[in-house]
Amino acid sequence: MFDSLSNIDLPRRMDAVAPRPLTRLVVAGALLSVVGLVRLAVDAVAPGVTPFSLLYPAVLLATLLAGWMSGATVMGVGGLLVWWVVLQPHRSFALGSPAEAVSLALYFVSASAIIGFAEAFRVNAPRLVSGQAALKESEARLELAVAAARLGVWEWRRATGQMILSAEARAICGFPEAGPVTAEMVAAITHRGDLAKTREQTRRALDPDKRDDVTYEYRLITPAGEQRQVALNGRAVFETENGVTRATRYIGTLQDITARRAAEAERGESSTRLRLAVEAGRMAVWQLDARGVVSSPELNRVLGVPDDARMTLEDLYGLYLPGERERVSQIAKASLARGERYIEAEFRIRRPDGELRWLLIRAEVQGSDKGGTRSLVGVIMDVTERKDSEERLKLLAREVDHRANNLLAVVQGTVQLSQAATAEELKTVLIGRVAALGRAHQLLSEARWEGADLRRLVEEELLAFSLGEAARVSIRGADVALPPPAAQALAMALHELATNAAKYGALSTPEGQVAVSWTRERRGDLTIRWAETGGPAVARPTRKGLGAVMLERALGGPLRGETRMDWRAEGLVCELELPGEVVEPAAVG
């Protein structure tokens, strides 16, 4: 009915609740004229028609078009005219028969009722039509909102067990676009791990004493086998019959939140990775604005204060070593003067426990709308280990330079002392001695020039001359770390002894053996004993050979070492001794 009324635009036709007097008179006069003409026509065709029958439509139209006053005018004037013209042909207003008087009275009563109902309709019809339009608009907005949020709407009618699902709800559940859906079908696609939860929540929602309408999440598995995470919100409709209140319908919405939860999980994993990276890198995110330093447990750990401490800017400045605050300030001002958005600086602090640490800050300058500095946001990290490594590298570089010069001097002395009958033999001698120095240098490099392992030094020298036969060589002694000068000297000495054994001594025959052992006395002196057995018979040489000179020169000089040779018949025994102050006491593990 309201649709048809809206089509004729009743709101605009009936907006005037109180039409102008002239309008009322014009409408009343026009309708009375129409009634009079119709009356004449009807009498000509069918005489005796009820006198007031044509006035009722006129009263109704006059009231709808021009208000109750116009309707009353038609009612009054029309009724009097009928009485005067039709019921009293003699044109008199005197009362006639009782039936005529009753007819006139009933006419006025019924016409007044028509005026009342018509006036009420005229006034309220625009409001009803406007309300219907607003309702349609509200429903349209609700449909748009539901579609935009991709919400599925559902209803469970408990009496029949029927589930009414919108197209979106069917799509979320994986049900066909058409066909019946029952509560059992919905339960069948609910994940087994969440079935108890959904049943409990449904029970609470349908309980008249609880009427729980909280939103909850659960998993479902579509008929196609796809698992989805959904959020359900429902509210039960209750009816009371014979004093018993029960839920007759359960209505709500269903939303697929699978993608949202996956994104949240990814963000959570990303945050976890970032947190682990920050912790592993000893970093912390910080911010400096008008409120001061935005503290955090990570920042506090870097600064060496309790996790729950609230650091102020003055507290932070108090950790700077003297001059560091001014230096960092100058770096920041220089970056801003160059128009750069980022500031990077390294500085030293002294933690509350007294420990000195190097920190690196990287920050982005965020400006306000007026161009001033609004805040600094960045990261701070502990780079103490890196700075220590850099310092060690500098020291190591200087040490390498020093050792290289010393090594060149040793090589130069070796070349000067080396002699042979032929150039080829001299070449072999030089290659062997330089190779011994190279092996010592390699061991020192592996230990970052902090000490060469004596055992490895002996093994490197002897295994090359024993042709890989470990049974021919015996090595025994505690682990000893040799400083670079001692390592180079012993490498040369061991090389000379091994060369002599390979040419003339125990290693020149298959049955020969060499035993190398060392001990350290209480004051730290190191004694290395070289003993050969099973080789050719040995006789004391009549003159000091070049090898003996090399041994004495290798351990002598600044090292103040001693060389003792015992030419026994069963084989050479040589003892090499170094004072404890030139031997590092640290053991190599």
LINDASUL-V554911 format. One record per residue. N is the residue number from 0. RES is the residue in one small letter. SS is DSSP state (~ for helix, > for strand, _ for the rest). PHI is phi in radians with two decimals (none if undefined). D_FIRST is the distance of its C-alpha to the first C-alpha in Angstrom with 2 decimals. Layout:
[[N;RES;SS;PHI;D_FIRST] [N;RES;SS;PHI;D_FIRST]]
This chain:
[[0;m;_;none;0.00] [1;f;~;-1.21;3.81] [2;d;~;-1.08;5.42] [3;s;~;-1.17;5.40] [4;l;~;-1.14;6.49] [5;s;~;-1.15;8.84] [6;n;~;-1.17;10.14] [7;i;_;-1.65;11.47] [8;d;_;1.08;12.91] [9;l;~;-0.99;12.16] [10;p;~;-0.99;14.42] [11;r;~;-1.35;17.29] [12;r;~;-1.27;16.90] [13;m;_;-2.08;16.78] [14;d;_;-1.13;19.11] [15;a;_;-1.42;21.92] [16;v;_;-1.20;21.76] [17;a;_;-2.20;25.10] [18;p;_;-1.10;25.58] [19;r;_;-1.17;29.16] [20;p;~;-0.97;31.03] [21;l;~;-1.09;31.75] [22;t;~;-1.09;28.09] [23;r;~;-1.06;27.41] [24;l;~;-1.12;30.37] [25;v;~;-1.10;29.54] [26;v;~;-1.10;25.96] [27;a;~;-1.11;27.39] [28;g;~;-1.10;30.29] [29;a;~;-1.11;28.36] [30;l;~;-1.20;26.03] [31;l;~;-1.10;29.11] [32;s;~;-1.12;30.93] [33;v;~;-1.10;28.18] [34;v;~;-1.09;28.15] [35;g;~;-1.08;31.95] [36;l;~;-1.16;32.13] [37;v;~;-1.12;29.64] [38;r;~;-1.06;31.63] [39;l;~;-1.08;34.85] [40;a;~;-1.17;33.48] [41;v;~;-1.18;32.20] [42;d;~;-1.07;35.53] [43;a;~;-1.20;37.39] [44;v;~;-1.63;35.62] [45;a;_;-2.43;34.96] [46;p;_;-1.10;36.93] [47;g;_;1.60;36.18] [48;v;_;-1.13;32.38] [49;t;_;-0.86;31.31] [50;p;_;-1.06;32.16] [51;f;_;-1.63;29.12] [52;s;~;-1.08;26.35] [53;l;~;-1.41;25.70] [54;l;~;-1.38;25.61] [55;y;~;-1.06;22.46] [56;p;~;-1.07;20.13] [57;a;~;-1.15;22.41] [58;v;~;-1.06;22.20] [59;l;~;-1.08;18.37] [60;l;~;-1.15;18.37] [61;a;~;-1.08;21.36] [62;t;~;-1.18;19.85] [63;l;~;-1.15;16.63] [64;l;~;-1.50;18.88] [65;a;~;-2.31;22.02] [66;g;_;1.74;21.67] [67;w;~;-1.16;23.00] [68;m;~;-1.16;26.52] [69;s;~;-1.19;25.62] [70;g;~;-1.10;23.81] [71;a;~;-1.12;26.92] [72;t;~;-1.09;29.15] [73;v;~;-1.10;27.55] [74;m;~;-1.07;27.71] [75;g;~;-1.22;31.36] [76;v;~;-1.14;32.79] [77;g;~;-1.10;31.05] [78;g;~;-1.12;32.16] [79;l;~;-1.15;35.70] [80;l;~;-1.12;35.91] [81;v;~;-1.07;34.86] [82;w;~;-1.05;37.45] [83;w;~;-1.35;40.10] [84;v;~;-1.64;39.63] [85;v;~;-1.63;38.32] [86;l;~;-1.36;39.44] [87;q;_;-2.16;42.78] [88;p;_;-1.04;44.20] [89;h;_;-1.41;47.23] [90;r;_;1.08;45.05] [91;s;_;-2.22;45.65] [92;f;_;-1.68;43.58] [93;a;_;-1.23;45.65] [94;l;_;-1.16;44.04] [95;g;_;-1.65;44.22] [96;s;_;-1.27;43.78] [97;p;~;-1.02;42.13] [98;a;~;-1.10;39.28] [99;e;~;-1.17;38.48] [100;a;~;-1.13;38.58] [101;v;~;-1.12;36.26] [102;s;~;-1.04;33.79] [103;l;~;-1.12;33.89] [104;a;~;-1.14;33.36] [105;l;~;-1.08;30.41] [106;y;~;-1.07;28.88] [107;f;~;-1.13;29.22] [108;v;~;-1.15;27.83] [109;s;~;-1.17;24.70] [110;a;~;-1.15;24.17] [111;s;~;-1.11;24.70] [112;a;~;-1.10;22.03] [113;i;~;-1.09;19.59] [114;i;~;-1.07;20.77] [115;g;~;-1.08;20.35] [116;f;~;-1.13;16.75] [117;a;~;-1.14;15.89] [118;e;~;-1.15;17.96] [119;a;~;-1.09;16.42] [120;f;~;-1.13;12.90] [121;r;~;-1.07;14.61] [122;v;~;-1.33;16.45] [123;n;~;-1.60;14.00] [124;a;~;-1.02;10.82] [125;p;~;-1.05;12.86] [126;r;~;-1.17;13.99] [127;l;~;-1.12;10.74] [128;v;~;-1.14;9.77] [129;s;~;-1.12;13.44] [130;g;~;-1.12;13.57] [131;q;~;-1.14;10.98] [132;a;~;-1.13;13.15] [133;a;~;-1.12;16.21] [134;l;~;-1.10;15.24] [135;k;~;-1.09;14.85] [136;e;~;-1.14;18.12] [137;s;~;-1.12;19.77] [138;e;~;-1.11;19.00] [139;a;~;-1.14;20.39] [140;r;~;-1.11;23.45] [141;l;~;-1.10;23.95] [142;e;~;-1.11;23.97] [143;l;~;-1.14;26.44] [144;a;~;-1.12;28.57] [145;v;~;-1.09;28.71] [146;a;~;-1.17;29.65] [147;a;~;-1.13;32.19] [148;a;_;-1.43;33.76] [149;r;_;0.95;33.70] [150;l;>;-1.63;32.29] [151;g;>;-1.68;31.38] [152;v;>;-1.85;28.74] [153;w;>;-2.44;29.54] [154;e;>;-2.56;28.64] [155;w;>;-2.00;31.00] [156;r;>;-1.64;29.77] [157;r;_;-1.20;32.90] [158;a;_;-1.10;32.28] [159;t;_;-1.85;32.32] [160;g;_;1.33;34.20] [161;q;>;-1.38;31.68] [162;m;>;-1.90;31.41] [163;i;>;-1.84;28.28] [164;l;>;-2.08;29.49] [165;s;_;-1.27;27.98] [166;a;~;-1.06;29.78] [167;e;~;-1.17;31.91] [168;a;~;-1.12;32.87] [169;r;~;-1.11;33.95] [170;a;~;-1.13;35.97] [171;i;~;-1.09;37.68] [172;c;~;-1.38;38.64] [173;g;_;1.42;39.67] [174;f;_;-1.45;37.43] [175;p;_;-1.07;36.20] [176;e;_;-1.15;32.81] [177;a;_;-2.30;31.68] [178;g;_;1.98;32.87] [179;p;_;-1.25;32.82] [180;v;>;-2.26;34.27] [181;t;>;-2.03;35.82] [182;a;~;-1.08;37.39] [183;e;~;-1.14;40.77] [184;m;~;-1.16;40.19] [185;v;~;-1.16;39.45] [186;a;~;-1.12;42.58] [187;a;~;-1.18;44.61] [188;i;~;-1.62;44.09] [189;t;>;-1.28;44.86] [190;h;_;-1.03;48.34] [191;r;~;-1.02;50.80] [192;g;~;-1.24;52.12] [193;d;~;-1.96;48.74] [194;l;~;-1.11;47.48] [195;a;~;-1.11;48.92] [196;k;~;-1.14;47.37] [197;t;~;-1.16;43.84] [198;r;~;-1.16;44.17] [199;e;~;-1.13;45.45] [200;q;~;-1.15;42.65] [201;t;~;-1.10;40.04] [202;r;~;-1.07;41.86] [203;r;~;-1.18;41.78] [204;a;~;-1.21;38.08] [205;l;~;-1.54;37.29] [206;d;_;-1.34;39.76] [207;p;_;-1.04;38.03] [208;d;_;-1.44;41.05] [209;k;_;-1.86;41.04] [210;r;_;0.90;37.52] [211;d;_;-1.23;39.10] [212;d;_;-2.19;36.78] [213;v;_;-1.21;39.53] [214;t;_;-1.41;39.39] [215;y;>;-2.42;42.21] [216;e;>;-2.03;43.66] [217;y;>;-2.76;45.09] [218;r;>;-1.81;46.23] [219;l;>;-2.33;44.83] [220;i;>;-2.12;46.36] [221;t;_;-1.14;44.09] [222;p;_;-0.97;44.81] [223;a;_;-1.44;46.59] [224;g;_;1.67;48.93] [225;e;_;-1.51;47.80] [226;q;>;-1.56;48.00] [227;r;>;-2.33;45.37] [228;q;>;-1.78;45.00] [229;v;>;-2.23;41.50] [230;a;>;-2.02;39.96] [231;l;>;-2.07;37.55] [232;n;>;-2.27;35.44] [233;g;>;-2.52;33.55] [234;r;>;-2.46;32.21] [235;a;>;-1.50;31.89] [236;v;>;-1.82;29.09] [237;f;>;-1.89;30.80] [238;e;>;-2.34;29.89] [239;t;>;-1.94;32.18] [240;e;>;-2.43;32.88] [241;n;_;0.97;35.85] [242;g;_;1.41;37.13] [243;v;>;-1.94;37.27] [244;t;>;-1.74;35.38] [245;r;>;-2.55;34.97] [246;a;>;-1.41;33.17] [247;t;>;-1.78;30.56] [248;r;>;-2.44;29.41] [249;y;>;-2.27;31.19] [250;i;>;-2.17;29.19] [251;g;>;-3.07;30.70] [252;t;>;-2.17;31.82] [253;l;>;-2.39;34.82] [254;q;>;-2.29;36.78] [255;d;>;-1.44;39.78] [256;i;_;-1.99;42.51] [257;t;~;-1.03;45.40] [258;a;~;-1.12;46.14] [259;r;~;-1.13;45.87] [260;r;~;-1.17;48.29] [261;a;~;-1.12;50.63] [262;a;~;-1.14;50.68] [263;e;~;-1.12;51.36] [264;a;~;-1.12;54.13] [265;e;~;-1.13;55.61] [266;r;~;-1.13;55.53] [267;g;~;-1.11;57.17] [268;e;~;-1.14;59.85] [269;s;~;-1.10;60.37] [270;s;~;-1.12;60.79] [271;t;~;-1.13;63.22] [272;r;~;-1.07;65.19] [273;l;~;-1.10;65.32] [274;r;~;-1.11;66.47] [275;l;~;-1.12;69.14] [276;a;~;-1.14;70.27] [277;v;~;-1.12;70.50] [278;e;~;-1.17;72.47] [279;a;~;-1.14;74.72] [280;g;_;-1.52;75.39] [281;r;_;0.89;76.03] [282;m;>;-2.00;73.39] [283;a;>;-2.66;70.87] [284;v;>;-1.54;67.99] [285;w;>;-2.41;68.42] [286;q;>;-2.52;66.84] [287;l;>;-2.24;68.39] [288;d;>;-2.48;66.34] [289;a;_;-1.09;66.39] [290;r;_;-1.38;66.03] [291;g;>;2.00;69.13] [292;v;>;-1.51;69.64] [293;v;>;-1.47;66.74] [294;s;_;-1.42;68.71] [295;s;_;-2.72;68.08] [296;p;~;-1.01;70.07] [297;e;~;-1.11;71.04] [298;l;~;-1.11;72.38] [299;n;~;-1.11;74.25] [300;r;~;-1.15;75.89] [301;v;~;-1.12;77.09] [302;l;~;-1.45;78.52] [303;g;_;1.39;80.10] [304;v;_;-2.04;78.30] [305;p;_;-1.00;76.26] [306;d;_;-1.04;72.77] [307;d;_;-1.61;71.18] [308;a;_;-1.24;73.21] [309;r;_;-1.89;71.40] [310;m;_;-1.35;73.54] [311;t;_;-1.73;73.64] [312;l;~;-1.10;74.87] [313;e;~;-1.17;78.18] [314;d;~;-1.07;78.57] [315;l;~;-1.15;78.16] [316;y;~;-1.08;80.66] [317;g;~;-1.18;83.06] [318;l;~;-1.49;83.32] [319;y;>;-1.13;84.46] [320;l;_;-1.25;88.15] [321;p;_;-0.95;89.99] [322;g;_;1.54;89.17] [323;e;~;-1.25;86.21] [324;r;~;-1.08;83.54] [325;e;~;-1.14;85.09] [326;r;~;-1.16;85.41] [327;v;~;-1.13;81.77] [328;s;~;-1.10;80.74] [329;q;~;-1.14;82.81] [330;i;~;-1.09;81.24] [331;a;~;-1.13;77.73] [332;k;~;-1.10;78.68] [333;a;~;-1.14;80.23] [334;s;~;-1.12;77.09] [335;l;~;-1.14;74.89] [336;a;~;-1.13;77.40] [337;r;_;-1.45;77.09] [338;g;_;1.37;73.29] [339;e;_;-1.48;72.77] [340;r;_;-1.58;69.75] [341;y;>;-2.07;71.63] [342;i;>;-2.18;74.58] [343;e;>;-2.39;76.92] [344;a;>;-2.71;79.95] [345;e;>;-2.04;82.25] [346;f;>;-2.67;83.86] [347;r;>;-1.92;85.73] [348;i;>;-2.28;84.83] [349;r;>;-2.02;86.67] [350;r;_;-1.15;84.52] [351;p;_;-0.99;84.93] [352;d;_;-1.45;87.15] [353;g;_;1.64;89.44] [354;e;_;-1.32;88.56] [355;l;>;-1.53;88.49] [356;r;>;-2.36;85.56] [357;w;>;-1.67;84.56] [358;l;>;-2.13;80.88] [359;l;>;-2.07;78.95] [360;i;>;-2.04;75.87] [361;r;>;-2.25;73.44] [362;a;>;-2.43;70.76] [363;e;>;-1.84;68.15] [364;v;>;-1.53;67.99] [365;q;>;-1.87;64.47] [366;g;>;-1.59;64.32] [367;s;_;-1.44;62.00] [368;d;_;-1.12;59.93] [369;k;_;-1.56;62.84] [370;g;_;1.68;65.31] [371;g;_;-1.37;67.04] [372;t;>;-1.32;67.58] [373;r;>;-1.69;64.71] [374;s;>;-2.87;65.81] [375;l;>;-2.11;67.87] [376;v;>;-2.28;66.50] [377;g;>;-2.98;68.74] [378;v;>;-2.19;70.78] [379;i;>;-2.29;74.15] [380;m;>;-2.43;76.45] [381;d;>;-1.50;79.84] [382;v;_;-2.02;82.29] [383;t;~;-1.04;85.46] [384;e;~;-1.09;86.41] [385;r;~;-1.12;85.93] [386;k;~;-1.12;88.08] [387;d;~;-1.11;90.71] [388;s;~;-1.11;90.69] [389;e;~;-1.08;91.12] [390;e;~;-1.17;94.03] [391;r;~;-1.12;95.57] [392;l;~;-1.12;95.22] [393;k;~;-1.11;97.02] [394;l;~;-1.10;99.78] [395;l;~;-1.15;99.91] [396;a;~;-1.09;100.20] [397;r;~;-1.14;103.12] [398;e;~;-1.15;104.62] [399;v;~;-1.09;104.27] [400;d;~;-1.01;106.00] [401;h;~;-1.12;108.78] [402;r;~;-1.18;109.10] [403;a;~;-1.10;109.06] [404;n;~;-1.09;111.95] [405;n;~;-1.11;113.78] [406;l;~;-1.12;113.09] [407;l;~;-1.10;114.42] [408;a;~;-1.16;117.51] [409;v;~;-1.13;117.95] [410;v;~;-1.09;117.55] [411;q;~;-1.08;120.06] [412;g;~;-1.12;122.55] [413;t;~;-1.08;121.98] [414;v;~;-1.11;122.74] [415;q;~;-1.13;125.85] [416;l;~;-1.51;127.16] [417;s;_;-1.35;126.35] [418;q;_;-2.42;129.30] [419;a;_;-2.83;129.96] [420;a;_;-1.24;132.58] [421;t;_;-2.24;130.34] [422;a;~;-1.12;127.28] [423;e;~;-1.16;125.22] [424;e;~;-1.14;126.23] [425;l;~;-1.09;125.41] [426;k;~;-1.06;121.98] [427;t;~;-1.11;121.37] [428;v;~;-1.09;122.54] [429;l;~;-1.11;120.33] [430;i;~;-1.07;117.27] [431;g;~;-1.12;117.78] [432;r;~;-1.21;118.26] [433;v;~;-1.18;115.34] [434;a;~;-1.11;113.16] [435;a;~;-1.09;114.12] [436;l;~;-1.11;112.99] [437;g;~;-1.11;109.77] [438;r;~;-1.16;109.02] [439;a;~;-1.11;109.58] [440;h;~;-1.10;107.34] [441;q;~;-1.13;104.58] [442;l;~;-1.10;104.76] [443;l;~;-1.16;104.59] [444;s;~;-1.13;101.60] [445;e;~;-1.10;99.72] [446;a;_;-1.61;100.43] [447;r;_;0.97;99.37] [448;w;_;1.06;103.04] [449;e;_;-1.72;102.89] [450;g;_;2.70;105.42] [451;a;>;-1.75;106.57] [452;d;>;-1.30;106.96] [453;l;~;-1.06;110.67] [454;r;~;-1.04;110.09] [455;r;~;-1.14;108.04] [456;l;~;-1.09;110.63] [457;v;~;-1.14;113.41] [458;e;~;-1.07;111.35] [459;e;~;-1.04;110.52] [460;e;~;-1.34;114.21] [461;l;~;-1.43;115.73] [462;l;~;-1.11;113.33] [463;a;~;-1.17;114.02] [464;f;~;-1.65;117.75] [465;s;_;-1.58;117.48] [466;l;_;0.98;115.85] [467;g;_;1.37;112.87] [468;e;_;-1.53;115.07] [469;a;~;-1.12;113.81] [470;a;~;-1.16;116.62] [471;r;~;-1.46;119.18] [472;v;>;-2.18;117.64] [473;s;>;-2.08;117.24] [474;i;>;-2.19;115.18] [475;r;>;-2.57;115.05] [476;g;_;2.75;114.05] [477;a;_;-1.28;111.34] [478;d;_;-1.22;108.49] [479;v;_;-2.37;109.63] [480;a;>;-1.76;107.79] [481;l;>;-1.76;110.10] [482;p;_;-1.21;109.58] [483;p;~;-0.90;109.78] [484;p;~;-1.07;113.52] [485;a;~;-1.19;114.58] [486;a;~;-1.11;112.36] [487;q;~;-1.13;113.81] [488;a;~;-1.15;117.37] [489;l;~;-1.19;117.01] [490;a;~;-1.07;115.36] [491;m;~;-1.12;118.42] [492;a;~;-1.13;120.81] [493;l;~;-1.11;119.13] [494;h;~;-1.12;119.07] [495;e;~;-1.12;122.80] [496;l;~;-1.14;123.54] [497;a;~;-1.16;121.35] [498;t;~;-1.11;122.91] [499;n;~;-1.12;126.41] [500;a;~;-1.16;125.56] [501;a;~;-1.26;124.19] [502;k;~;-1.51;127.28] [503;y;_;-2.18;130.13] [504;g;_;-1.86;128.80] [505;a;~;-1.09;126.88] [506;l;~;-1.42;124.02] [507;s;~;-1.53;126.50] [508;t;_;-2.16;127.16] [509;p;_;-1.09;124.77] [510;e;_;-1.49;126.14] [511;g;_;-1.26;125.80] [512;q;>;-2.39;123.34] [513;v;>;-2.24;122.21] [514;a;>;-2.05;121.05] [515;v;>;-2.06;119.28] [516;s;>;-2.47;118.61] [517;w;>;-2.61;118.09] [518;t;>;-2.44;118.26] [519;r;>;-2.17;117.55] [520;e;_;-1.40;119.94] [521;r;_;-1.06;119.08] [522;r;_;-1.44;119.33] [523;g;_;1.75;117.04] [524;d;_;-1.11;119.60] [525;l;>;-1.86;118.51] [526;t;>;-2.10;121.15] [527;i;>;-1.90;120.44] [528;r;>;-1.94;122.97] [529;w;>;-1.92;123.45] [530;a;>;-2.29;125.61] [531;e;>;-1.91;126.64] [532;t;>;-2.52;128.19] [533;g;_;1.41;129.20] [534;g;_;-1.71;130.02] [535;p;_;-1.07;133.38] [536;a;_;-1.04;136.21] [537;v;_;-1.94;135.92] [538;a;_;-2.23;138.76] [539;r;_;-1.12;138.65] [540;p;_;-1.20;138.51] [541;t;_;-1.39;141.53] [542;r;_;-2.47;139.46] [543;k;_;-1.38;135.99] [544;g;_;-1.43;133.63] [545;l;~;-1.15;130.67] [546;g;~;-1.09;128.19] [547;a;~;-1.11;129.86] [548;v;~;-1.11;129.71] [549;m;~;-1.10;125.97] [550;l;~;-1.11;125.43] [551;e;~;-1.13;127.29] [552;r;~;-1.18;125.60] [553;a;~;-1.16;122.11] [554;l;~;-1.66;122.39] [555;g;_;-1.40;124.75] [556;g;~;1.20;124.11] [557;p;~;-1.05;121.20] [558;l;~;-1.31;120.26] [559;r;_;0.99;123.75] [560;g;_;-1.51;123.57] [561;e;>;-2.21;126.56] [562;t;>;-2.21;127.51] [563;r;>;-2.13;130.04] [564;m;>;-1.92;131.35] [565;d;>;-2.19;133.24] [566;w;>;-1.52;134.79] [567;r;>;-1.44;135.25] [568;a;_;-1.12;136.74] [569;e;_;-1.38;133.62] [570;g;>;2.69;131.35] [571;l;>;-1.24;130.35] [572;v;>;-2.13;128.87] [573;c;>;-2.22;127.29] [574;e;>;-2.01;125.76] [575;l;>;-1.97;123.44] [576;e;>;-2.16;122.89] [577;l;>;-2.15;120.44] [578;p;_;-1.10;120.42] [579;g;~;-1.09;117.45] [580;e;~;-1.26;116.40] [581;v;~;-1.78;115.61] [582;v;_;-1.99;113.62] [583;e;_;-1.14;110.03] [584;p;_;-1.34;109.79] [585;a;_;-1.20;106.17] [586;a;_;-1.60;105.77] [587;v;_;-1.70;103.60] [588;g;_;-1.50;101.17]]
